[in-house]
Amino acid sequence: MKRNHFLKFIGVTVLFVLLLALKSFTFLQNKFTRNQLIGKGNPDIVGDSYTSKMHKEAKVAFLKMKTEAKKEGINIEVVSAYRSFQRQKEIFDRKYKKFTSQGLSPSEAIDKIIEYSTIPGTSRHHWGTDIDIIDSNAPRSKNVLNEENFYGDGPYCKLKEWLNVHSESFGFYEVYTNNSKRKGFKYEPWHFSYIPVSKPMLQEYKKLNLKAILEEENILGNEYFSEEFIQKYRTENILDINPELL
């Protein structure tokens, strides 16, 4: 091969490699869209109901975990998985109207709601990586997602003990831990997150302008979401979680 042709070939090859690398970098930078992050559509969600819909990778890992738990007489049942923006908005709006009709001020109603429920567009359930789980082999109480059910003589003690030992080996980590120094949402021994997907999604989510999103989506009470409130909510409710998930 003549020198000029060789140099031309090398130049074209290097350019191709650089363009491929740039394309890959751009893909990684834009791996998750705004709509995916706030629960308005995600092509990676599989399933046909609010208890079966999950991110496709989380689904595979969950089924493996469920199979292993069955060997110990535990039948893991999902009571809540992927939750769309619209579904979360319906929950939030219903509670907001209920509490304000009972005499609470809008700010008091919002504070009451976020003891356990998230503001639409901020829920980890929007990602399809997080699940609320119980043991369907155990007696079913009226309110299954109750801390007392997972300790002492509670029906889901065996499940919780098994999860404490095994869940992380399948990629599932408890989100709102029983840490007295933790702020934000109260302890949820039933809520687990699939870390291989939820961790990078959180990193992208942190780049969003949360206040602008809540205003654009016309969330009930959004006029009371001051900069101070948003900062506190972001710090305590979104980021004060199991540090392994950050």
C-alpha positions as CSV (number, residue, x, y, z in Angstrom):
1,M,0.0,0.0,0.0
2,K,1.4,3.4,-1.0
3,R,2.3,5.8,1.8
4,N,-0.5,8.3,0.9
5,H,-3.1,5.6,0.7
6,F,-2.0,4.2,4.0
7,L,-2.1,7.5,5.7
8,K,-5.6,8.1,4.2
9,F,-6.8,4.7,5.4
10,I,-5.4,5.4,8.9
11,G,-7.1,8.8,9.0
12,V,-10.5,7.4,8.0
13,T,-10.2,4.6,10.6
14,V,-9.3,7.0,13.4
15,L,-12.1,9.3,12.4
16,F,-14.6,6.4,12.4
17,V,-13.4,5.3,15.9
18,L,-13.7,8.8,17.2
19,L,-17.2,9.2,15.8
20,L,-18.2,5.8,17.3
21,A,-16.8,6.8,20.7
22,L,-18.6,10.2,20.5
23,K,-21.9,8.4,19.6
24,S,-21.5,6.0,22.5
25,F,-20.7,8.9,24.9
26,T,-23.7,10.8,23.7
27,F,-25.9,7.7,24.2
28,L,-24.7,7.3,27.7
29,Q,-25.2,11.0,28.5
30,N,-28.8,10.7,27.3
31,K,-29.6,7.3,28.5
32,F,-32.7,8.4,30.4
33,T,-35.1,11.0,29.1
34,R,-37.0,13.4,31.2
35,N,-40.2,11.5,30.7
36,Q,-38.7,8.3,31.8
37,L,-37.4,9.9,34.9
38,I,-40.7,11.4,35.9
39,G,-42.9,8.4,35.0
40,K,-44.3,9.5,31.7
41,G,-43.3,6.6,29.5
42,N,-40.4,4.1,29.5
43,P,-39.8,1.5,26.7
44,D,-37.9,-0.7,29.2
45,I,-41.0,-1.3,31.4
46,V,-42.5,-4.8,31.0
47,G,-45.7,-6.3,32.6
48,D,-49.4,-5.7,32.4
49,S,-50.5,-4.5,35.8
50,Y,-49.4,-2.2,38.6
51,T,-48.1,-5.2,40.5
52,S,-46.2,-6.8,37.6
53,K,-44.9,-3.8,35.7
54,M,-41.1,-3.4,36.2
55,H,-38.0,-2.4,34.4
56,K,-37.1,-5.4,32.3
57,E,-33.7,-5.9,34.1
58,A,-35.3,-5.6,37.6
59,K,-38.0,-8.1,36.5
60,V,-35.5,-10.8,35.7
61,A,-33.6,-10.2,39.0
62,F,-36.9,-10.2,41.0
63,L,-38.1,-13.5,39.5
64,K,-34.7,-15.1,40.5
65,M,-35.1,-13.8,44.0
66,K,-38.7,-15.0,44.2
67,T,-37.6,-18.5,43.1
68,E,-35.0,-18.7,45.8
69,A,-37.3,-17.4,48.5
70,K,-39.8,-20.1,47.6
71,K,-37.3,-22.7,48.6
72,E,-37.6,-21.3,52.2
73,G,-41.4,-21.3,52.1
74,I,-41.7,-17.6,51.3
75,N,-43.8,-16.5,48.4
76,I,-42.8,-12.9,47.6
77,E,-45.8,-10.9,46.3
78,V,-45.4,-7.5,44.8
79,V,-48.2,-5.1,46.0
80,S,-46.8,-2.1,44.1
81,A,-44.1,-1.8,41.3
82,Y,-44.0,0.6,38.4
83,R,-46.2,3.6,39.0
84,S,-46.9,6.1,36.3
85,F,-46.9,9.9,36.7
86,Q,-50.6,9.9,36.2
87,R,-51.2,7.2,38.9
88,Q,-49.0,9.1,41.4
89,K,-50.9,12.3,40.6
90,E,-54.2,10.6,41.3
91,I,-53.0,9.4,44.7
92,F,-51.5,12.8,45.6
93,D,-54.5,14.8,44.4
94,R,-56.9,12.6,46.3
95,K,-55.0,13.0,49.6
96,Y,-54.5,16.7,49.0
97,K,-58.2,17.3,48.6
98,K,-59.0,15.0,51.5
99,F,-56.7,16.8,54.0
100,T,-57.5,20.3,52.9
101,S,-61.3,19.5,53.2
102,Q,-60.6,18.3,56.7
103,G,-59.3,21.8,57.6
104,L,-55.5,21.4,57.0
105,S,-53.8,24.3,55.2
106,P,-52.3,23.5,51.8
107,S,-48.8,23.4,53.3
108,E,-50.0,21.2,56.2
109,A,-51.7,18.9,53.8
110,I,-48.5,18.6,51.7
111,D,-46.4,17.8,54.8
112,K,-49.0,15.2,55.8
113,I,-48.9,13.6,52.4
114,I,-45.1,13.3,52.1
115,E,-44.8,11.3,55.3
116,Y,-45.2,8.3,53.1
117,S,-46.4,9.4,49.6
118,T,-44.3,11.2,47.0
119,I,-45.1,14.2,44.9
120,P,-45.9,13.2,41.3
121,G,-42.8,13.2,39.2
122,T,-40.5,12.4,42.2
123,S,-41.4,8.8,42.9
124,R,-38.8,6.1,42.6
125,H,-41.6,3.8,41.5
126,H,-41.7,5.9,38.3
127,W,-38.5,4.1,37.2
128,G,-39.8,0.5,37.4
129,T,-36.9,-0.4,39.7
130,D,-38.6,-0.2,43.0
131,I,-41.1,-2.7,44.6
132,D,-43.2,-2.9,47.7
133,I,-43.4,-6.6,48.7
134,I,-45.0,-8.9,51.2
135,D,-45.2,-12.7,51.8
136,S,-48.4,-14.1,50.3
137,N,-48.0,-17.3,52.3
138,A,-48.5,-15.4,55.5
139,P,-51.9,-14.2,56.9
140,R,-53.0,-11.0,55.2
141,S,-53.8,-8.1,57.3
142,K,-56.1,-5.2,56.3
143,N,-53.1,-2.8,55.9
144,V,-50.3,-5.0,54.6
145,L,-47.7,-2.1,54.3
146,N,-47.4,-1.5,58.0
147,E,-44.1,-1.6,59.9
148,E,-45.5,-3.8,62.6
149,N,-46.2,-6.6,60.1
150,F,-42.4,-7.0,59.5
151,Y,-41.2,-7.3,63.1
152,G,-41.9,-9.2,66.3
153,D,-44.9,-11.5,65.7
154,G,-45.8,-9.8,62.5
155,P,-46.9,-12.0,59.5
156,Y,-43.9,-10.9,57.3
157,C,-41.1,-11.4,59.8
158,K,-39.8,-14.4,58.0
159,L,-39.8,-12.5,54.7
160,K,-37.9,-9.6,56.3
161,E,-35.3,-11.8,57.9
162,W,-34.8,-13.6,54.6
163,L,-34.5,-10.3,52.7
164,N,-31.9,-8.9,55.3
165,V,-29.6,-11.8,54.3
166,H,-30.3,-12.4,50.6
167,S,-31.9,-9.4,48.8
168,E,-28.7,-7.6,48.1
169,S,-27.2,-10.7,46.3
170,F,-30.0,-10.2,43.7
171,G,-29.4,-6.4,43.5
172,F,-32.3,-5.3,45.7
173,Y,-31.6,-2.8,48.5
174,E,-33.9,-1.4,51.2
175,V,-34.5,2.2,50.3
176,Y,-36.0,4.0,53.4
177,T,-33.9,2.4,56.2
178,N,-34.6,2.2,59.9
179,N,-31.9,4.9,60.7
180,S,-32.9,7.3,63.4
181,K,-30.7,10.0,61.8
182,R,-32.4,9.6,58.4
183,K,-35.0,12.3,57.5
184,G,-37.7,12.4,54.8
185,F,-40.0,9.5,54.2
186,K,-40.7,7.2,57.2
187,Y,-39.2,3.7,57.5
188,E,-40.5,1.3,54.9
189,P,-39.3,-2.3,55.5
190,W,-41.3,-3.4,52.4
191,H,-39.7,-1.1,49.8
192,F,-36.7,-2.4,47.8
193,S,-34.9,-1.0,44.8
194,Y,-32.9,-2.7,42.1
195,I,-29.6,-0.9,42.3
196,P,-28.0,-1.7,38.9
197,V,-30.7,0.5,37.2
198,S,-32.0,2.8,40.0
199,K,-28.6,4.1,40.9
200,P,-27.7,5.5,37.5
201,M,-31.3,6.8,37.1
202,L,-31.0,8.7,40.3
203,Q,-27.8,10.3,39.1
204,E,-29.6,11.6,36.0
205,Y,-32.7,12.5,38.0
206,K,-30.6,14.9,40.2
207,K,-29.8,17.0,37.1
208,L,-33.5,17.8,36.6
209,N,-35.1,21.2,37.6
210,L,-37.6,19.8,40.1
211,K,-39.4,23.1,40.7
212,A,-39.9,23.8,37.0
213,I,-41.3,20.3,36.5
214,L,-43.8,20.6,39.3
215,E,-45.0,23.9,37.9
216,E,-45.2,22.7,34.3
217,E,-47.2,19.6,35.3
218,N,-49.6,21.7,37.4
219,I,-49.4,19.6,40.5
220,L,-52.1,20.5,43.1
221,G,-50.6,22.9,45.6
222,N,-47.5,23.6,43.5
223,E,-47.8,27.3,44.4
224,Y,-46.7,26.3,47.9
225,F,-43.6,24.5,46.6
226,S,-41.2,27.3,47.4
227,E,-37.5,27.1,46.6
228,E,-36.9,26.4,50.3
229,F,-39.5,23.6,50.3
230,I,-38.0,22.0,47.1
231,Q,-34.5,22.1,48.5
232,K,-35.6,20.5,51.7
233,Y,-37.7,17.8,49.9
234,R,-34.8,17.0,47.5
235,T,-32.3,16.7,50.4
236,E,-34.5,14.8,52.8
237,N,-37.1,12.8,50.7
238,I,-35.2,12.1,47.5
239,L,-31.6,11.8,48.7
240,D,-31.8,10.8,52.4
241,I,-32.0,7.1,51.6
242,N,-29.8,4.0,52.0
243,P,-26.4,5.4,51.1
244,E,-25.7,2.3,49.0
245,L,-28.3,3.6,46.5
246,L,-26.7,7.1,46.0
